[in-house]
């Protein structure tokens, strides 16, 4: 076989070598190729066949099969033989595409030239020494490099700038700074009143006062909630919504979104948020408000494939909290990071027992048990409930699969135990089963639900008693009427007063109907009474069974008997109604013989009702201790696996968690992360631009109890954050030395995120609805509803088109937003119903304000009023005063528009359309509407400078 392979090498070598550059350079051509395709199996962590290929010397030395190459002899080199092999069992690399002819040609040319490599070449660094796998250390804060240092952030940033011989730009003016920080912390522009107050406050701490106010605003939780919803992949449920058929995520997951917003406003520690999202049902099983945090895992649920759910849980838990691509170890050991495939499955084992459940919410309909996935089954509407996870399969086992394929379980391999990544240590990871409180595994014990059930039972009885009172009164009236008619018929009277036979018959029929109705209502009272008694008996049995309050056997028997009695009374009620139905049908057929089928149907219903009544009567004679619980009953224990995992992730000694969190916060304040790959802190990710600062901030976050508001305050009060973004006409050396601003010598100019664009438009017009939380809204209402953008449905099959234009989050993967520039964005800000409506509304409001002040101390003539209008419009929309050149151009625009619109035939003016009010009939007001529309399309409106 080897002779044949060598012969094939000789035949193919010439063709491949011809494709290669004869001047192959090892550092340029060979080392990167080996690192990309070979070193994962033949590097510092793994040396299959004792072979390393991370240096030229290692390649020449070879492994257990001898030298990998023979310098000057490509045909005799084992490496070339293996990359050329057509035998799948021999070809290298064994996975992925074979090397291209060009790549093989380069290796052959290098070997033919002597397989030369630098003598001082260093081996691949041990991945276990990677910076992100070492514990962060609070480095000493550098000595101030300038008088502008405001806090340690500046000290680290300016030290790097000084080393690069760069100076930071001056700080931005107060107007620019207020807009920047207000948008960053609340996602809404500052109001003219807020700007006026800030400019009037000349104290040293004026800016810090603004920051503290913004951090206390409930809008902070909404703004940063949307940021974290990106990272944590928030998605409303989707599938075939017209049916509806839930495939991904699940209804009522909006409660998780509201939990995120509330937690941020409360400044809940980041570590606690992590634990609650992964294991609130194990950590605080009795806290209904916390368990909705497990929506992080619910969101990954996939109806058709449990494996997909598990894979997403592993992948996105690791990316979101650890910044690791753990999914790369699903099929094999990680190619870059020291993570084995076995560790992947140990990590997965923490999620293996998972299942979803729906808990009833007081005051809302009972959602019933969780709708299990049944292939091709379409579910009915899912009632309101609290969707969450729990450990259902307490003895669930996790097995390793060949190449990650669940159909190919590795034979002979025992199930793996839950575990974490050795490279990150094991601090905090201790798996211990958890005994759940009774209300956690049996929600029917919750006082809110029990009280609600009893209230409903009492209300049903009261309604039945009220109906009986009315029907008895009606019966008495019918009896009196029948008696009066009979009395008048029995006494001599004139022809006019004497009842006819038809009157007598009609009175008898009314009396019969009243007796029948009263009989039903009497039985309804009996049935409602029995149901209330049965409920009381069930509650008493629950207290005995789950709380030790009474004799379990006796109370359960009483509940059994009371429930059977209630069922018997319900059967009797059905029987009474069936009997009445037959009487009514037979009466109808006398008057109209064509209704005979209704009699047949009524007779069949009567037979069924008698059968059910017989069965219910027979059940009364039986004995038992089972009864209907108020809710599903779940396992009384939880495995504790997820809680152990969560505590390990959120442990202060985990080297990644705080770094990853801090980097996400920095990214969204400064436009670029200190690590530019926020979901990959591994060896294949980018190195931090300022490692000492990243570690200092990570330690600071942990030392402050993982509270995020203090860190936000530290970042946005730094001089680095306050720097100007524009260099001005004089230029700056940084444009040449650091054009991408990786050293932060200026502030990065950013386009607003999609949600901020829409919300700002509403806020500027004074139309934003401040309501917080609640059921997701139909994305189709985005152009007409006044609610904030994060409350609209977003999922894999539907997004608000307006938000999509401005690069709304990809619910599958959005660890960092993209920002595009497209002509459709400008069109949306000019022509969408949203912008047209609010341009007209805002123009009307601003002009009304100016008119109202004009009667006192305000502008007197139209030209002065137009000046005031322009000034106010710039303050309202762009959050800054108008410049003199802008004022001149705006006034010219108003005049030109007035002349053009005045010439339009009134009959040709557009009217109201699609709920959008018609433009003003006054040409001058229409001109003002056009100016407002132009300002909404101004670059400064959508830009954070």
Steps between C-alpha positions, in 0.01 A plus 500: 500500500782740589678423168181586310455817704858609436454435132189711499694773678759498221231524234310784673796689636595670177149639444466628852846648517441684176220690672730619779722803500863382475590766753292352783561672833458292814374781723265634236373182335572187704467589867150660463385201294617249758349708779165514321468137391734286709594643839164423667595130500877546490573793730574581858174353643475190288765302316338218307767239414738706716522750216520878541483733202508843662866566409715405203735309732211289631391426141849376411528297823165330451324262735456128565495427125824684436579841347199672343713636217829412336668829402555510124288188439124573477423155358656335805325722753223343708322835545456545127396138457221546756363829363491345151337174606155416359443246780269662757668300777842644409431845359600799707336705625238236581213750534388781276604564143831361373787740440473676169750421222653843557548433872653158432726659239632750752588222747670301225702801385603573856614140556682492168684818596622334819210555743683799644356688798641766736738360760351722772139403425301460820248218551131572531418657836317277743130593460460454871709814543258706288432836661125444540549177695707673768326675787462875449725708720439859602811658356633819662335804346758680284620835620301782336649595164308828485289728716187376322488163675165472679505136613698176453347441155677811375825402668518174305382650171724805513805293598461306174451822308814646653695189406382550142587872519135597452289759681126453560260751353342755732172419670176544309282802573218466751229484232663209318588324823147517640353348184766228492461386859120529500471282190757255637329454836133534408476455123306828476618852414508770767208740508553875442421552868770252605749673270411840639540378858838341426633810327381714790674280758857629519601295804795261481276198545231597248583218262520239775159614623358434154659155491352408838156617386520294182611187685198532729261541210284195416602566139848376591366149552324509164806632316749257649240227508495513121882479495502189718207354306735507200768311689256252654317448166154603613235374261125490522346170401465416136374224275176485307329786682175476307442151641669570754779245514793582726835383366766722658501686830158500669199725572520715812878533469443873512505458878873430469542825307320687778719325758811628318372858501397484867825335610709769332294781650542338843875471430490130576852358497614352169604181677152461647342561160714222352400257775131584465503461123660159518353362821252723681270199536773330704640806678172676590235242415225677689551840334264529202658825386846344486416174323389689189869586458547145371351639181867506398470122459135502389600721209720220363218242506442338163186299446625246251840410641611467862861479381478847349371635829793348686754623243368855516505495880866400499611729219331818612557456872871481422500788253280733704664456840847358429580635155596152382408311184427179687287382207827440312561202730170333416645270235864483609746662736512877456743597225634806679407495866591235761147357508438133431191347347446316827486835681238619253276209592567541871386861462193382311418249774415794723199568275399140423211470750327812363139537397257791477191558707228764522394626840169670551501871578243629748225693328562337162359184340661168585736411211484131588798268464787590267418415139745223423628488146295265285605475138269686259251581775358850506421632844216727591560843651734481798349671803695745709749339735853516636736301278816369669731200515532223754688172536260230389739213421683469831711204388567632148826369354724672247695298246771606260429479129738431216556829318220652706231300318236386750430196279854373554546447870848385590463134596665387818525851636325551836280806546693812585457678830404869516809715498666823393812608313819403677691794355279738699525315829213351698431766764133498589409185308344257747204296381256409775134397459253760626187421698239743373239670718150363450371810322780466244417147391125538561397858405143419603606570859564868431264713706427731208371213287309334786334828592411561137348153460294546816391848393387364165313212666322737737418735214356209299281401794386858556415534129304174511310613810420834337376324187285271715349797682407657168363180354293434815358852474420433136335171600286676760397759244412230246302311768310817590429575136371146438281519813355835397410373155339186643301709748369734231417204277287341778284808570227657287636796310454698186646366178772764511630396846467125474838319415509298184607136500825613334565734795459212740734276301760777471490561875551128565798494264658803667455336838657179372796690360545686828491173697758345268729805523469506876581131514820556301602789724431293810728229369758762405507619862540141618778443250681827588472415869647157437785648297586747777493222760716281277751784461516544877555126540776501236673791670483322835639184341784703344581651839518153651698347213754779445508693827431234760182672619270209576450133418602447138293184456183643652523834327575337164198271537284801584630684193430193285145477629430872470632509146287199404198672654571811296532291185169334580330836543649617169368186334155566647512857370584368156215252525250769600609719211475206259148422618397860451662503159288205391181662631579819310579306181178298518298817558666660198428206272128530575503850356745417222535133391818579303691532830479125563884455473534726803294251699727216396804699607343589834412135563861398431628766740258376765626141461860620536411709805325201666804280431732760653271539799494125556879491494527794740249337737696173492823688575346635819497151642872445445780593737831666414760755599585663167364839406566773243795725595475874445805487272743246355730337754869501406805319642570585861872531439724669247840372399690815595709471185408837353540676832851360530578614146354845563696547822817394321441751220412779744782420742746779566788264413370424152747690281258571215157600629575850627730573206231406251235708676724805526593471135136502395442814702809671359399403145164669529638817657803545276396335174767230513587238758831486678484150352360535149357147499253525791382140466848353457764562765680183395821468304325552169350829621661841501742606769386781729612845397547601865541178704590675826193723479273205418627309803479805726135553399420130545639502853316827567169346392545202733619710792185715473277196539467461123282813495491648152381855569824600680701372204280691255559810708875442502511461123280792398656743749850430369667759280549226242123477460465878489748557216395672182434278200591747224860609440407832336671674209845486661512119488676276750800269495273219612340491156829369363631298793172352619232555235269239654525666841598183679691706755197722572656839431151622401140389549355268238210635298217246487168460327208446733377143531170426327290521816655832600419652161132411528470582871674835454260594223207429729663675796582813303136525394389455862312185406702222667288283729700454826321176596752237612464128434221273391407258225695538178332720240442409138797621295253613235388779736845655512411799284184588690552391861666741744662229714876468530667278242626224730140403575420396144525137396835404356571147387640296215203546273397860558661829588371851472605609148594847622739349756644256247599790277715632784663162576282362777642210700535158343327282758721204413833670564550864594791537736581821317271706275594573141448851367428554133430806287223448246291745298182333627580634848465859380182410314354349819571818694327708232220286362399247765164544669688529830710800393222670306258475791743627760637775277148638473424454869822663613464793259148560632613485865800730454301759309222490757758568774641794310155639427403472866810691613462756222204655674717599797878537492566273201564579131259748347518472120514192275871537421591509868270205562673303224836573661366375833355194328833409340688548825257283691495234229879461513493475878218246493635274225879545493540585871712805420459865414480590135809660342458831325566354155245224572248759614542695179464192281198378698320833465572502129362147480179602679453792262562291189265227620233757580513642149488155337218368719294816468491444126355151536134461407312418825320218318838334434619504858531154664243400756496265796630153415553181701435672831757771424343846533494714189770767472403844619277698267703812579802510260715661769428217743568243229837666446573461872401132479751461216775658709431262788515207258834625366642524852393143577706404196799710616818303558525645850166344592618140449861555609650481847805726492 
